[in-house]
Amino acid sequence: MVSDSDVKTLFKILVGVAWIDGQVQPEEREYLHRLAKEKGVENDPEIYPWLYEFRAVPSAECYKWIEEYLGDRPSSEKCQNLIEAISALIYSDSNVTTEEAQLINTIQQLDPANNPQQSIQNNVLGAIQKLYKNWLSKQN
């Protein structure tokens, strides 16, 4: 179940992504307004200033919201859901900017499924377990 807080944070991230290249494209604006209405946040006092572009979103703030949304140990599922939500916004204007591509790449690197370090650790742990099992079987 997605909490209201997660919905708001995700929506703020999407607004931040729309601003990440310095300006909100008309297609992105239309997408955000439609999504805000669907999610019931179009009149939320926290969302309103960003949605109606009364306030620009600096990229550092967008990245801060992403960290807040994903937490310290993000799940692969949460990373993938975020990438899908951002991708839908990015592709709404049929133009992927460098900043947008870098953002997607950053989130992909946070995804534990794409973390080679995790695989190395799992391989080492597996080798140690195998050695230990062999040692135990020789002791009996």
C-alpha positions in Angstrom: 0.0 0.0 0.0 1.3 3.4 -0.9 1.0 6.1 1.8 -0.2 9.6 1.2 3.3 10.8 2.1 4.8 8.5 -0.6 2.3 9.9 -3.1 3.3 13.4 -2.3 7.0 12.7 -2.3 6.8 10.9 -5.6 4.8 13.8 -7.1 7.3 16.3 -5.8 10.1 14.2 -7.4 8.2 14.3 -10.7 7.8 18.0 -10.6 11.6 18.2 -9.8 12.4 16.0 -12.8 10.3 18.3 -15.0 12.5 21.2 -13.8 15.8 19.3 -13.9 16.7 20.7 -17.3 15.8 24.3 -16.3 12.3 24.5 -17.6 9.0 22.6 -17.6 8.0 21.6 -21.2 4.3 22.1 -22.1 3.9 18.3 -22.5 5.4 17.7 -19.0 3.1 20.4 -17.5 0.1 18.7 -19.1 1.2 15.3 -17.8 1.8 16.6 -14.3 -1.6 18.4 -14.1 -3.4 15.2 -15.3 -1.5 13.0 -12.8 -2.1 15.5 -9.9 -5.8 15.3 -10.6 -5.7 11.5 -10.7 -3.7 11.3 -7.4 -5.8 14.0 -5.7 -2.9 16.3 -5.0 -3.7 19.2 -7.3 -4.9 21.4 -4.5 -2.5 20.2 -1.8 -0.8 23.2 -0.2 2.6 21.5 -0.3 2.3 20.6 -4.0 0.4 23.6 -5.4 3.4 26.1 -5.6 5.5 23.6 -7.6 2.7 22.2 -9.8 1.6 25.7 -10.9 5.3 26.8 -11.3 5.2 29.5 -8.7 8.4 28.1 -7.5 11.2 26.4 -9.5 12.7 23.2 -8.1 16.5 23.1 -7.9 18.0 19.8 -9.0 19.6 19.4 -5.5 16.1 19.5 -4.0 14.9 16.9 -6.5 17.8 14.6 -5.6 17.0 15.1 -1.9 13.4 14.1 -2.4 14.6 11.0 -4.2 16.8 10.0 -1.3 13.9 10.6 1.1 11.6 8.5 -1.1 14.0 5.6 -1.5 15.4 5.6 2.0 18.8 4.2 3.1 18.3 0.8 1.7 16.0 1.0 -1.3 14.3 -2.1 -2.6 14.7 -3.0 -6.2 10.9 -2.8 -6.6 10.8 0.8 -5.3 13.7 1.8 -7.6 12.0 0.3 -10.6 8.6 2.0 -9.7 10.4 5.3 -9.4 12.2 4.8 -12.7 8.9 3.9 -14.4 7.2 7.0 -13.0 10.0 9.3 -14.0 10.3 7.7 -17.5 6.6 8.3 -18.1 7.1 12.0 -17.4 10.4 12.2 -19.4 8.9 10.6 -22.5 5.8 12.8 -22.4 7.7 15.4 -24.4 9.6 12.9 -26.6 12.9 14.5 -25.6 15.3 13.1 -23.1 17.8 15.6 -21.9 21.2 14.8 -20.5 20.1 15.8 -17.0 17.1 13.5 -17.2 19.3 10.6 -18.5 21.8 11.1 -15.7 19.0 11.1 -13.1 17.7 7.7 -14.4 21.2 6.3 -14.4 21.7 7.4 -10.8 18.6 5.7 -9.7 19.5 2.5 -11.6 22.8 2.5 -9.7 20.9 2.6 -6.4 18.9 -0.4 -7.4 20.2 -3.4 -5.5 19.5 -5.6 -8.5 22.1 -3.7 -10.5 24.7 -3.6 -7.7 27.7 -5.8 -8.7 29.2 -5.4 -5.2 26.2 -7.3 -3.8 26.9 -10.1 -6.3 30.5 -10.3 -5.3 29.6 -10.4 -1.6 27.1 -13.1 -2.3 29.7 -15.2 -4.2 32.2 -14.8 -1.4 29.6 -15.7 1.2 28.6 -18.7 -0.8 32.2 -19.9 -1.1 32.8 -19.5 2.6 29.6 -21.5 3.3 30.7 -24.2 1.0 34.2 -24.4 2.7 32.5 -24.5 6.1 30.2 -27.3 5.0 33.1 -29.3 3.6 35.0 -28.8 6.8 32.0 -29.9 8.9 31.5 -33.0 6.8 35.2 -34.0 7.3 34.9 -33.5 11.1 32.1 -36.1 11.3 
